[in-house]
Amino acid sequence: MGESLDSPQLIVLHEHPEWQKPLFAALGRRGVRFEPFDVTHSAFTNVAPPRAPLYFNQASPSAYVRGNTRAVPLALAFMRSLELQGARVLNGAEPFALELSKSAQATLLRTLGIDCPFSITFNDVSALRPYEHVIRWPALLKPDQGGSGARIQVVESLAEIEVLFAATPSIWLPDNLFLLQEYLPHDPDQGIVRLEFLGGELLYAMRVKTHGRFNLCPSPVCNPDEGDGVCQIPTEQQTAAPPVEFYAYPNVPISAVETARRIVHAAKLDAGGIEYLETDTGRRVFYDINANSNLRPSVAAAFGFDPFERVVDFLVGEIETIARRRETIKAN
């Protein structure tokens, strides 16, 4: 492919080593020369050129709940530096910045003409007062930089929000922005739908029965098919609920897939998950854009494939495309 046999073909930015094990194993089986780049304790200079033809961002917005608050800004800065030098970064700085901001996601969905929750972004609780006449209770409170349902909760009044923030100032972390968002009643037996995309095409769809929980991380590390997961996200109010359930959804409406594909294109996602739900009043509401996708092997198995092998197919295709372009440039 025109690269030194000693140099990596791929570098994977990551923060959660357990999440990466299936991907790294698949890359190893296929003989891809890759290196992990742990963004929790790293450094880079402004003079070193990119070491690989391809980078793949797997950093998560929820890093801060695992004590890795500085991982996200490092990952974003590193990707910007790489891209300024002409590197190909999958799920790079622009889509990652979008994932880091629920308010930006809400505005993007609105500009695309897609039904999405009404949202108010604020950095001081008192700033919500002028909006009291348009807020419907209950409402959903969530941090602008989310990830795995961290710090999301249902609130019943502005007074409750005032008490909550006064009692727990650290709730503002990591980025000092919150959203008060429209609460969307829906059939708990139907749950929500998550569509996984790879290279702009649907990989698979699944239904997720939430049981009132907000941590819907598809990784079996966090939400295993059986037994207890290992995750720092669950809150006291949610731990009594049954575990989250994930089901293959082969009959997902084509119109929902097409809408999600529009979002993926607008968000410039190379790989990612789009979530929507169907309300009690018949609305199909899209509400979450995920650049970091933890794929669910048991769900993909119901469709007859290993999701990580599909990801490696995509990555190898990208590596080969870059190599062909470089050879063409050399030939000219």
Buried (B, 14 or more C-beta within 10 A) or exposed (E): BEBEEEEBBBBBBBBBEEBBEBBBEBBEEEEBBBEBBBBBEEEEEEEEEBEBBBBBBBBBBBBBBBEBBBBBBBBBEBBBBBBEEEBBBBBBBBBBBBBBBBBBBBBBBBEBEBBBBEBBBBEEBEEBEEEEEEBEEBBBBBBBBBBBBBBBBBBEEBEBBBEBBEEEEEBBEBBEBBBBBBBBEBEEEEBBBBBBBBBEEBBBBBBBBBBEBBBBBBBBBBBBEEEEBEBEBBBEEBEEEEBBBBBBBEEBEEEBBEBBBBBBEBBBBBBBBBBBBBBEEEEBBBBBBBBBBBBBBBBBEBBEBBBBBBBBBBBBEBBEEBBEEBEEEEEE
